């Protein structure tokens, strides 16, 4: 995998983790309401899965060389 793709997937992982963190944080604040919190949490979790697999595979490929 080229380094630019590795960086791309790391950025996706950062964005997904921000969505997850924000959703969990706001779930604790009940006075703000729950309109978009659950969907943002689900989107963040879904977005974090592919980068984790791809980055892990990239690191495994680097170790084999």
C-alpha positions in Angstrom: 0.0 0.0 0.0 1.3 3.4 -0.8 1.9 5.8 2.0 -0.7 8.2 0.8 -3.4 5.5 1.2 -2.1 4.7 4.7 -2.4 8.4 5.6 -5.9 8.6 4.1 -7.1 5.6 6.2 -5.6 7.1 9.3 -7.5 10.3 8.7 -10.8 8.4 8.2 -10.0 6.6 11.5 -9.5 10.0 13.3 -12.7 11.4 11.9 -14.6 8.2 13.0 -13.1 8.4 16.5 -14.2 12.0 16.8 -17.7 11.1 15.9 -17.7 8.2 18.4 -16.2 10.3 21.2 -18.6 13.2 20.5 -21.6 10.9 20.5 -20.7 9.2 23.7 -19.9 12.5 25.4 -23.2 14.0 24.4 -25.1 10.9 25.4 -24.1 11.8 28.9 -25.6 15.3 28.5 -29.3 14.5 28.6 -30.4 18.1 28.3 -29.2 18.4 24.7 -31.6 15.8 23.4 -30.9 12.6 21.4 -31.9 13.5 17.9 -28.6 12.8 16.1 -26.5 11.1 18.8 -27.3 7.5 18.1 -26.9 7.9 14.3 -23.6 9.7 14.7 -22.4 7.0 17.0 -23.4 4.3 14.5 -21.7 6.2 11.6 -18.5 6.6 13.7 -18.4 2.9 14.5 -19.1 1.9 10.9 -16.4 4.4 9.6 -13.8 3.1 12.0 -14.0 -0.6 11.0 -12.5 -0.5 7.4 -9.5 1.7 8.4 -8.6 -0.6 11.3 -8.6 -3.6 9.0 -6.7 -1.9 6.2 -4.1 -0.3 8.4 -3.6 -3.6 10.3 -3.1 -5.4 7.0 -0.7 -2.7 5.8 1.4 -3.1 9.0 1.4 -6.9 8.6 2.6 -6.5 5.0 5.4 -4.1 6.1 6.6 -6.6 8.7 6.8 -9.4 6.2 9.2 -7.5 4.0 
